[in-house]
């Protein structure tokens, strides 16, 4: 009961936080029988919430034992389907025995349930898949060895790719891979458990890596981010049907960077330097990189700005309504999270949890206040309550649109005074793109 209620509430929270949660090969989640879901772990609690959100049946999670350090937490977390496990790198939590936890996993899988494990062990916002621990393979092989499961156990890899994991209204691509059977390693497991577990873990690594934007080294993450910042707006859309193409574009950047780093490291240094210089020049001119790709016609741009300003005037009342009813919790969460949280991997889940508390309290407060002065009917209260989050999202879109108009206006002004410099930047950007994606890198 607790699980279903919290799944509903948190599911609402993550759907409001992320604009798009796109699932590729979702039908693979419907395979009957006990299965282990393995996934990369870039976004702490959010990763588990998203997997829970996309699966119909209740699922169980392996979680670090330090979460279970009080009787109340043990009761609550076990009610939510979490199974405690003591990590080798941390001190053992009192009352948590790994033998009992593994036995609980075996029983759940033998009963046809689904257990989620993040085999990287820890959560970091990286494009690179870190080394997988062999515990997941041991669990799968032990269940197969015991022979109590009705149908063969399967391991289902899931790749989680966030466009901007911590960012409000960003997107997530969930790629469900083909199921992996531990059966080919079962005979070896009976003779040499460590070797079999390591071999099966290598298979997990290969399958998971194929579902991810897998940078060769996390030291390239920042470089990839800068390339996306320079070219992303013109090459990516981060929504709906285009999202898989967006991820493919990011993968192509990683692949190209990896190739250049192996064959010509000096060229990679030039790319980094050129990226920095182009971005510095754009910042000085207050120009968005996307505008460099557009053909400038002053009459057309000025007409678009006038039309946009008229749209802003018409939308202003809706923006004011939305910002009045949502501004305080939005700004509070935006202000307090960096003060409380140092690890960026916790930003999104903590923001969702805080939002699920603060926004409803804020809305109830407004309903109470307006009802006190105007004596609303029941349905007027309901309509008023639900109008607030809707117009909050409208206000957010309005704010983004005003920012876009501001950038467009800056571009028109700079084109009048800095036309030659902008032309040079446009050529440098084009040349760099050709170097990144069309040239052959010499060995």
ABEGO torsion letter per residue (X at the ends): XAAAAAAAAAAAAAAAABABBBBBGAAAAABBEBBBBBBBBAAEAAAAAAAAAABABBBBBBBBAAAAABAAAAAAAAAAGBBBBBBAABBBBBGBBAAAAAAAAAAAAAAGBBBBBBAAGBBBBBABBBBBBAAAAAAAAAAAAAGABABBBBBBBBBBBBABAABBGBBBBBBBBBBBBAAAAAAAAAABAAAAAAAAAAAAAAAAAAABBBBABAAAAAAAAAAAAAAAAAABAGBEAAAAAAAAAAAAAAAAAAAAAAABAAAAAAAAAAAAAAAAAAAAAGBBAAAAABBBBAAAAAAAAAAAAAAAAAAAAAAAAAAAAAAAAAAAAAAAAAAABABAAAAAAAAAAAAAAAAAAAAAAAAAAAAAAAGBBAAAAAAAAAAAAAAAAAAAAAAAAAAAAAAAAAAAAAAAAAAAAAAAAAAAAAAAAAAAAABBBBX
